Amino acid sequence: MEQSDCYKTIQKRAEAEIKIKGSKFIGRTESIATAQDADEFLNSLRKKYYDATHHCFAYRVGIGNDCAFRYSDDGEPNGTAGRPIYDRLDGADLTNLIVVVTRYFGGTKLGTGGLTQAYSESAQKVIENAGIIEKFIYEKIAMIIPFPDYNNVERLIRKSGAKITDQDFAENVRLAAEIRQSQAEKLKTDLIDLTSGRVKFE
């Protein structure tokens, strides 16, 4: 199966707050690229809001076979917080983000059903506030071509939807282009055909 080069994530960091029976649930979300980014964001919230009762979270990074995720109830009853938050990420097919729901206990116990609902709703609301965007994974192709081939190569690169990111003119031309990962091999083949094999990839 061909791995996709596009994924859905949040547009921007966001916050959302709900109150249930005196308890305050504050959802926050942030874009991340690694598990380390997730830990740093979580630790910064734990430090800043040290007086909160719980910081429950879920995150997911990567796509396809490289996808990794984690969630935590942070002391809430098992399965009532981290998993419901993660289910919202999974349900919207989002990655490269973390959602943390900070709870300030209001004195009234909500029960497992009430907690699950509260954490799920907080995650849903903060994701809606952040907005969803589709992003693409790009591959960089670096090449050297004879100067006479430059105009044709440049035309082909632009026509393919790729973007030239760097060029250096000397005896030969050094070029770098960025293209969606799924289209990189086709562009390389087309460049070889166009230049009758004169293109050299670096």
KOLPAKE-909394 format. One record per residue: x, y, z of N, C-alpha, C in turn; residue number from 0; residue in one letter. Coordinates in pm, whole numbers, plus 50000, padded with zeros to 5 digits. Atoms other than C-alpha are relative to their C-alpha. Layout:
<rs>
{{X; Y; Z}; {X; Y; Z}; {X; Y; Z}; NUM; a},
...
</rs>
This chain:
<rs>
{{50084; 49881; 50000}; {50000; 50000; 50000}; {50088; 50126; 50000}; 0; m},
{{49919; 49878; 50012}; {50134; 50341; 49903}; {49972; 50091; 50119}; 1; e},
{{50019; 49912; 49884}; {50194; 50568; 50201}; {49966; 50141; 49953}; 2; q},
{{50046; 49867; 50037}; {50017; 50900; 50183}; {50105; 50105; 50036}; 3; s},
{{49908; 49891; 49967}; {50217; 51223; 50176}; {49922; 50122; 50051}; 4; d},
{{50076; 49889; 49943}; {49936; 51434; 50322}; {49939; 49956; 50133}; 5; c},
{{50057; 50030; 49869}; {49797; 51456; 50673}; {49921; 50120; 50048}; 6; y},
{{50080; 49893; 49942}; {49552; 51661; 50876}; {50053; 50034; 50139}; 7; k},
{{49954; 49955; 49868}; {49656; 51868; 51176}; {49927; 50130; 50034}; 8; t},
{{50065; 49874; 49961}; {49555; 52185; 51362}; {50065; 50118; 49930}; 9; i},
{{49949; 49878; 50065}; {49590; 52529; 51206}; {50084; 50083; 50095}; 10; q},
{{49931; 49912; 49904}; {49699; 52707; 51523}; {49979; 49948; 50142}; 11; k},
{{50021; 50038; 49859}; {49736; 52666; 51899}; {49869; 50062; 50046}; 12; r},
{{50130; 49950; 49956}; {49411; 52714; 52084}; {49972; 49958; 50144}; 13; a},
{{50041; 50028; 49863}; {49235; 52702; 52419}; {49847; 49997; 50004}; 14; e},
{{50145; 50004; 49982}; {48880; 52614; 52529}; {49971; 49960; 50144}; 15; a},
{{50032; 50028; 49860}; {48715; 52604; 52870}; {49854; 49961; 50015}; 16; e},
{{50138; 50034; 49965}; {48406; 52427; 53001}; {49992; 49982; 50152}; 17; i},
{{50021; 50018; 49855}; {48258; 52414; 53352}; {49889; 49900; 50020}; 18; k},
{{50101; 50100; 49968}; {48069; 52116; 53489}; {49998; 49979; 50151}; 19; i},
{{50018; 50019; 49854}; {47935; 52105; 53847}; {50117; 50056; 50081}; 20; k},
{{49893; 49935; 49924}; {48199; 52346; 53970}; {50141; 49969; 49953}; 21; g},
{{49867; 50033; 50054}; {48491; 52168; 53800}; {50024; 50078; 49871}; 22; s},
{{49962; 49924; 50120}; {48677; 52365; 53536}; {50093; 49912; 49917}; 23; k},
{{49916; 50078; 50093}; {48821; 52184; 53232}; {50051; 50095; 49892}; 24; f},
{{49941; 49908; 50098}; {49064; 52386; 53020}; {50081; 49918; 49899}; 25; i},
{{49930; 50073; 50106}; {49169; 52228; 52690}; {50097; 50092; 49929}; 26; g},
{{49900; 49924; 50077}; {49485; 52344; 52516}; {50062; 49907; 49897}; 27; r},
{{49937; 50082; 50104}; {49637; 52223; 52191}; {50115; 50075; 49936}; 28; t},
{{49878; 49942; 50059}; {49972; 52279; 52022}; {50048; 49907; 49890}; 29; e},
{{49937; 50079; 50107}; {50139; 52165; 51699}; {50133; 49945; 50050}; 30; s},
{{49872; 50061; 49961}; {50428; 51924; 51757}; {50053; 49917; 49884}; 31; i},
{{49938; 50084; 50105}; {50674; 51731; 51539}; {50058; 49873; 50059}; 32; a},
{{49938; 50117; 49935}; {50817; 51488; 51796}; {49936; 49978; 50137}; 33; t},
{{50047; 50030; 49865}; {50731; 51317; 52124}; {50065; 50094; 50102}; 34; a},
{{49929; 49906; 49911}; {50988; 51545; 52287}; {49928; 50135; 50005}; 35; q},
{{50078; 49875; 50004}; {50789; 51851; 52171}; {49878; 49988; 50092}; 36; d},
{{50120; 50024; 49918}; {50483; 51697; 52339}; {50034; 50010; 50148}; 37; a},
{{49957; 49999; 49859}; {50671; 51643; 52667}; {50031; 50142; 50047}; 38; d},
{{49963; 49862; 49963}; {50803; 52000; 52664}; {49875; 50086; 50022}; 39; e},
{{50124; 49922; 49987}; {50456; 52148; 52609}; {49926; 49960; 50128}; 40; f},
{{50068; 50052; 49881}; {50305; 51927; 52880}; {50068; 50049; 50128}; 41; l},
{{49925; 49956; 49881}; {50581; 52012; 53130}; {49985; 50149; 50025}; 42; n},
{{50016; 49855; 49983}; {50543; 52384; 53064}; {49863; 50032; 50061}; 43; s},
{{50133; 49978; 49942}; {50170; 52360; 53144}; {49995; 49954; 50146}; 44; l},
{{49997; 50051; 49861}; {50233; 52152; 53458}; {50068; 50102; 50093}; 45; r},
{{49925; 49902; 49922}; {50479; 52418; 53577}; {49915; 50127; 50021}; 46; k},
{{50076; 49875; 49996}; {50255; 52714; 53492}; {49871; 49985; 50082}; 47; k},
{{50127; 50022; 49929}; {49933; 52564; 53628}; {50018; 49889; 50104}; 48; y},
{{49961; 50102; 49900}; {50089; 52373; 53919}; {49888; 49971; 50100}; 49; y},
{{50106; 50016; 49901}; {49776; 52423; 54132}; {49880; 49920; 49946}; 50; d},
{{50111; 50077; 50059}; {49552; 52222; 53893}; {49998; 49858; 50057}; 51; a},
{{50015; 50136; 49946}; {49418; 51882; 53999}; {50059; 49895; 49906}; 52; t},
{{49951; 50097; 50100}; {49501; 51697; 53675}; {50039; 50071; 49871}; 53; h},
{{49965; 49958; 50137}; {49673; 51752; 53338}; {49994; 49873; 49914}; 54; h},
{{50017; 50120; 50083}; {49532; 51474; 53119}; {50028; 50037; 49854}; 55; c},
{{49957; 49963; 50135}; {49658; 51454; 52761}; {49996; 49882; 49904}; 56; f},
{{49978; 50098; 50106}; {49685; 51273; 52431}; {50076; 50071; 49889}; 57; a},
{{49932; 49942; 50117}; {49922; 51329; 52141}; {50023; 49892; 49895}; 58; y},
{{49966; 50090; 50110}; {49999; 51179; 51804}; {50098; 50073; 49908}; 59; r},
{{49903; 49943; 50095}; {50298; 51239; 51574}; {50027; 49900; 49888}; 60; v},
{{49965; 50085; 50113}; {50395; 51107; 51231}; {49877; 49951; 49924}; 61; g},
{{50111; 50055; 50078}; {50187; 50939; 50963}; {50032; 49857; 49956}; 62; i},
{{49982; 50136; 50050}; {50132; 50587; 50835}; {50071; 49911; 50100}; 63; g},
{{49926; 50094; 49915}; {50377; 50331; 50971}; {50088; 50071; 50103}; 64; n},
{{49914; 49925; 49908}; {50577; 50605; 51144}; {49920; 50074; 50107}; 65; d},
{{50087; 49931; 49906}; {50283; 50715; 51358}; {50025; 49951; 50143}; 66; c},
{{49984; 50036; 49858}; {50332; 50724; 51738}; {49901; 50083; 50081}; 67; a},
{{50095; 49925; 49917}; {50085; 50822; 52008}; {50014; 49960; 50146}; 68; f},
{{49999; 50029; 49857}; {50043; 50837; 52384}; {49887; 50077; 50065}; 69; r},
{{50099; 49924; 49924}; {49774; 50934; 52628}; {50009; 49962; 50148}; 70; y},
{{49989; 50023; 49855}; {49740; 50961; 53007}; {49880; 50057; 50073}; 71; s},
{{50110; 49955; 49914}; {49463; 50986; 53268}; {50050; 50089; 50113}; 72; d},
{{49939; 49917; 49897}; {49705; 51162; 53505}; {49924; 49995; 50134}; 73; d},
{{50062; 50014; 49868}; {49538; 51022; 53817}; {49847; 49992; 50000}; 74; g},
{{50145; 50019; 50009}; {49177; 51030; 53696}; {49972; 49849; 49989}; 75; e},
{{50030; 50143; 50014}; {48994; 50691; 53699}; {50037; 49947; 49862}; 76; p},
{{49948; 50061; 50122}; {49137; 50456; 53437}; {49902; 50008; 49882}; 77; n},
{{50080; 49996; 50122}; {49007; 50526; 53085}; {49902; 50115; 49989}; 78; g},
{{50100; 49891; 50004}; {48807; 50839; 53171}; {50051; 50130; 49939}; 79; t},
{{49946; 49870; 50043}; {49043; 51109; 53041}; {50089; 49991; 49877}; 80; a},
{{49905; 50007; 50112}; {49341; 51024; 52820}; {49940; 49937; 49876}; 81; g},
{{50058; 50069; 50116}; {49155; 50780; 52597}; {49890; 50081; 49931}; 82; r},
{{50099; 49916; 50068}; {48851; 51005; 52536}; {50062; 50117; 49923}; 83; p},
{{49931; 49891; 50072}; {49090; 51287; 52441}; {50060; 49943; 49871}; 84; i},
{{49938; 50061; 50118}; {49282; 51055; 52208}; {49896; 49963; 49894}; 85; y},
{{50105; 50039; 50096}; {48958; 50931; 52050}; {49956; 50118; 49914}; 86; d},
{{50034; 49880; 50079}; {48885; 51290; 51940}; {50107; 50029; 49893}; 87; r},
{{49892; 49984; 50099}; {49226; 51312; 51769}; {49984; 49896; 49890}; 88; l},
{{50011; 50112; 50093}; {49178; 50973; 51610}; {49877; 50014; 49910}; 89; d},
{{50126; 49986; 50075}; {48818; 51042; 51506}; {50009; 50105; 49890}; 90; g},
{{49983; 49893; 50101}; {48922; 51359; 51321}; {50120; 49972; 49910}; 91; a},
{{49884; 50042; 50078}; {49227; 51174; 51176}; {50111; 50105; 50003}; 92; d},
{{49899; 49895; 49983}; {49466; 51435; 51317}; {50132; 49942; 50049}; 93; l},
{{49868; 50038; 49949}; {49839; 51404; 51380}; {50085; 50125; 50019}; 94; t},
{{49906; 49891; 49971}; {50136; 51620; 51485}; {49937; 50108; 50090}; 95; n},
{{50058; 49908; 49903}; {49950; 51771; 51778}; {49989; 49932; 50136}; 96; l},
{{50028; 50048; 49865}; {49899; 51739; 52152}; {49879; 50078; 50051}; 97; i},
{{50111; 49935; 49931}; {49580; 51813; 52345}; {50016; 49969; 50149}; 98; v},
{{49991; 50015; 49854}; {49610; 51872; 52720}; {49873; 50062; 50059}; 99; v},
{{50118; 49945; 49930}; {49298; 51912; 52935}; {50036; 50009; 50148}; 100; v},
{{49967; 49971; 49861}; {49373; 52074; 53270}; {49870; 50010; 50080}; 101; t},
{{50121; 49997; 49920}; {49115; 52014; 53542}; {50025; 50062; 50137}; 102; r},
{{50005; 49947; 49863}; {49045; 52219; 53853}; {49875; 49940; 50064}; 103; y},
{{50111; 50072; 49937}; {48828; 52005; 54081}; {49909; 50098; 50075}; 104; f},
{{50096; 49905; 49941}; {48511; 52182; 54194}; {49926; 49947; 50120}; 105; g},
{{50063; 50050; 49878}; {48415; 51963; 54487}; {49894; 49894; 49979}; 106; g},
{{50102; 50102; 50027}; {48152; 51744; 54316}; {50056; 49894; 49908}; 107; t},
{{49951; 50108; 50086}; {48248; 51404; 54180}; {49905; 49982; 49881}; 108; k},
{{50082; 50009; 50121}; {48129; 51353; 53823}; {49970; 49856; 49959}; 109; l},
{{50019; 50140; 50042}; {48147; 50974; 53801}; {50075; 49973; 49871}; 110; g},
{{49919; 50033; 50119}; {48323; 50785; 53522}; {49936; 50050; 49870}; 111; t},
{{50070; 49953; 50122}; {48058; 50868; 53259}; {50011; 50151; 49984}; 112; g},
{{49992; 49853; 50003}; {48061; 51236; 53352}; {50140; 50048; 49964}; 113; g},
{{49861; 49963; 50029}; {48441; 51253; 53341}; {50032; 49975; 49853}; 114; l},
{{49975; 50034; 50140}; {48461; 51076; 53004}; {49939; 50105; 49909}; 115; t},
{{50070; 49898; 50078}; {48206; 51321; 52864}; {50072; 50135; 50006}; 116; q},
{{49935; 49869; 49981}; {48385; 51624; 53009}; {50132; 50009; 49924}; 117; a},
{{49870; 49997; 50068}; {48730; 51531; 52875}; {49983; 49992; 49848}; 118; y},
{{50026; 50012; 50143}; {48589; 51433; 52536}; {49952; 50133; 49942}; 119; s},
{{50055; 49871; 50045}; {48395; 51759; 52506}; {50107; 50108; 49998}; 120; e},
{{49891; 49901; 49995}; {48697; 51967; 52612}; {50093; 49985; 49880}; 121; s},
{{49911; 50026; 50114}; {48914; 51801; 52346}; {49933; 50043; 49870}; 122; a},
{{50074; 49964; 50122}; {48645; 51845; 52080}; {49997; 50152; 49980}; 123; q},
{{50014; 49855; 50007}; {48601; 52213; 52162}; {50132; 50068; 49964}; 124; k},
{{49871; 49935; 50027}; {48971; 52299; 52161}; {50047; 49971; 49856}; 125; v},
{{49965; 50033; 50141}; {49022; 52118; 51826}; {49920; 50089; 49905}; 126; i},
{{50082; 49911; 50084}; {48732; 52317; 51678}; {50056; 50142; 50000}; 127; e},
{{49943; 49865; 49990}; {48889; 52641; 51806}; {50132; 50013; 49925}; 128; n},
{{49868; 49998; 50067}; {49228; 52545; 51658}; {49983; 49997; 49847}; 129; a},
{{50021; 50015; 50146}; {49083; 52465; 51312}; {50084; 49887; 49945}; 130; g},
{{49930; 50115; 50059}; {49189; 52177; 51090}; {50052; 50038; 49862}; 131; i},
{{49937; 49968; 50128}; {49426; 52204; 50795}; {50066; 49874; 49944}; 132; i},
{{49931; 50113; 50062}; {49567; 51957; 50544}; {50141; 50045; 49961}; 133; e},
{{49861; 49966; 50034}; {49946; 51956; 50506}; {50063; 49887; 49919}; 134; k},
{{49932; 50099; 50085}; {50182; 51778; 50268}; {50145; 49982; 50043}; 135; f},
{{49858; 50028; 49973}; {50519; 51612; 50315}; {50074; 50020; 49868}; 136; i},
{{49924; 49969; 50121}; {50774; 51743; 50066}; {50136; 49932; 50000}; 137; y},
{{49866; 50059; 50015}; {51091; 51587; 49933}; {50085; 50099; 49921}; 138; e},
{{49908; 49910; 50069}; {51394; 51786; 49824}; {50080; 49920; 49898}; 139; k},
{{49920; 50064; 50106}; {51559; 51692; 49495}; {50111; 50096; 49959}; 140; i},
{{49885; 49918; 50039}; {51909; 51829; 49435}; {50061; 49939; 49875}; 141; a},
{{49950; 50053; 50128}; {52058; 51800; 49086}; {50102; 50094; 49937}; 142; m},
{{49907; 49921; 50083}; {52331; 51916; 48849}; {49961; 49974; 49855}; 143; i},
{{50035; 50016; 50143}; {52243; 51982; 48485}; {50091; 50086; 49914}; 144; i},
{{49925; 49914; 50092}; {52435; 52113; 48183}; {49920; 50128; 49973}; 145; p},
{{50067; 49870; 50018}; {52358; 52480; 48121}; {49896; 50000; 49887}; 146; f},
{{50098; 49995; 50110}; {52185; 52423; 47781}; {49865; 49935; 50035}; 147; p},
{{50126; 50067; 49961}; {51922; 52205; 47955}; {49916; 50084; 50097}; 148; d},
{{50063; 49927; 49889}; {51831; 52472; 48210}; {49855; 50041; 49972}; 149; y},
{{50135; 49948; 50028}; {51526; 52632; 48042}; {49896; 49889; 49997}; 150; n},
{{50095; 50111; 50008}; {51359; 52299; 47964}; {49976; 49937; 50137}; 151; n},
{{50011; 50060; 49866}; {51433; 52162; 48311}; {49916; 50090; 50091}; 152; v},
{{50076; 49907; 49915}; {51300; 52475; 48482}; {49851; 49993; 49967}; 153; e},
{{50140; 50010; 50042}; {50980; 52454; 48276}; {49934; 49874; 50054}; 154; r},
{{50054; 50128; 49953}; {50931; 52087; 48365}; {49976; 50002; 50151}; 155; l},
{{50013; 49995; 49854}; {50990; 52149; 48735}; {49876; 50080; 50040}; 156; i},
{{50115; 49915; 49965}; {50734; 52431; 48748}; {49868; 49933; 49957}; 157; r},
{{50121; 50066; 50052}; {50483; 52235; 48537}; {49959; 49883; 50092}; 158; k},
{{50029; 50115; 49913}; {50511; 51939; 48779}; {49943; 50043; 50135}; 159; s},
{{50051; 49951; 49871}; {50402; 52162; 49069}; {50109; 50013; 50105}; 160; g},
{{49888; 49987; 49905}; {50747; 52157; 49230}; {50043; 50146; 50008}; 161; a},
{{49953; 49864; 49979}; {50917; 52468; 49360}; {50152; 49999; 50004}; 162; k},
{{49853; 49991; 49997}; {51278; 52564; 49289}; {50039; 50078; 50125}; 163; i},
{{49963; 49937; 49873}; {51437; 52644; 49626}; {50142; 50056; 49999}; 164; t},
{{49861; 49955; 50003}; {51798; 52700; 49524}; {50055; 49978; 49860}; 165; d},
{{49932; 50022; 50127}; {52001; 52751; 49207}; {50132; 50075; 49996}; 166; q},
{{49865; 49945; 50005}; {52364; 52817; 49133}; {50053; 49978; 49859}; 167; d},
{{49955; 50009; 50139}; {52495; 52896; 48786}; {50152; 50005; 49993}; 168; f},
{{49856; 50001; 50027}; {52848; 52794; 48700}; {50015; 49936; 49862}; 169; a},
{{49985; 50071; 50127}; {52979; 52575; 48418}; {49878; 49911; 49979}; 170; e},
{{50127; 50072; 49997}; {52690; 52346; 48507}; {49906; 50073; 50095}; 171; n},
{{50096; 49935; 49911}; {52373; 52446; 48690}; {49966; 49905; 50114}; 172; v},
{{50043; 50077; 49882}; {52306; 52327; 49042}; {49860; 50048; 50037}; 173; r},
{{50138; 49964; 49968}; {51937; 52317; 49125}; {49950; 49917; 50118}; 174; l},
{{50071; 50077; 49897}; {51727; 52215; 49424}; {49852; 50033; 49986}; 175; a},
{{50145; 49980; 50013}; {51352; 52165; 49404}; {49929; 49921; 50108}; 176; a},
{{50083; 50070; 49902}; {51083; 52069; 49651}; {49870; 49958; 49934}; 177; e},
{{50122; 50052; 50060}; {50792; 51850; 49549}; {49933; 49906; 50099}; 178; i},
{{50070; 50096; 49914}; {50525; 51645; 49721}; {50065; 49863; 49987}; 179; r},
{{49929; 50127; 49993}; {50678; 51316; 49829}; {49949; 49896; 49900}; 180; q},
{{50059; 50102; 50087}; {50436; 51105; 49625}; {50031; 50024; 49853}; 181; s},
{{49974; 49967; 50141}; {50538; 51284; 49303}; {50150; 50009; 49967}; 182; q},
{{49856; 49981; 50018}; {50916; 51288; 49354}; {50060; 49903; 49897}; 183; a},
{{49942; 50099; 50092}; {50999; 50965; 49167}; {49963; 50029; 49855}; 184; e},
{{50044; 49969; 50137}; {50793; 51066; 48863}; {50079; 50119; 49945}; 185; k},
{{49923; 49884; 50045}; {50970; 51403; 48847}; {50142; 49960; 49963}; 186; l},
{{49864; 50045; 50031}; {51310; 51233; 48860}; {50004; 49927; 49866}; 187; k},
{{50008; 50075; 50127}; {51211; 50996; 48577}; {49982; 50095; 49883}; 188; t},
{{50025; 49901; 50108}; {51078; 51287; 48369}; {50125; 50083; 49970}; 189; d},
{{49877; 49921; 50018}; {51401; 51483; 48425}; {50107; 49919; 49925}; 190; l},
{{49905; 50089; 50070}; {51612; 51185; 48313}; {49964; 49991; 49852}; 191; i},
{{50048; 50009; 50139}; {51397; 51148; 48000}; {50026; 50129; 49924}; 192; d},
{{49988; 49869; 50065}; {51401; 51520; 47923}; {50144; 50031; 49962}; 193; l},
{{49860; 49964; 50023}; {51780; 51551; 47950}; {50080; 49884; 49939}; 194; t},
{{49935; 50122; 50052}; {51855; 51208; 47799}; {50110; 49951; 50094}; 195; s},
{{49907; 50054; 49899}; {52027; 51113; 48125}; {50109; 50096; 50041}; 196; g},
{{49892; 49905; 49966}; {52241; 51428; 48151}; {49984; 50054; 50143}; 197; r},
{{50021; 49951; 49864}; {52085; 51525; 48486}; {50069; 49905; 50098}; 198; v},
{{49935; 50081; 49896}; {52282; 51406; 48787}; {49941; 50040; 50135}; 199; k},
{{50059; 49972; 49870}; {52105; 51378; 49123}; {50105; 49990; 50110}; 200; f},
{{49901; 49997; 49891}; {52301; 51463; 49435}; {49947; 49931; 50124}; 201; e},
</rs>
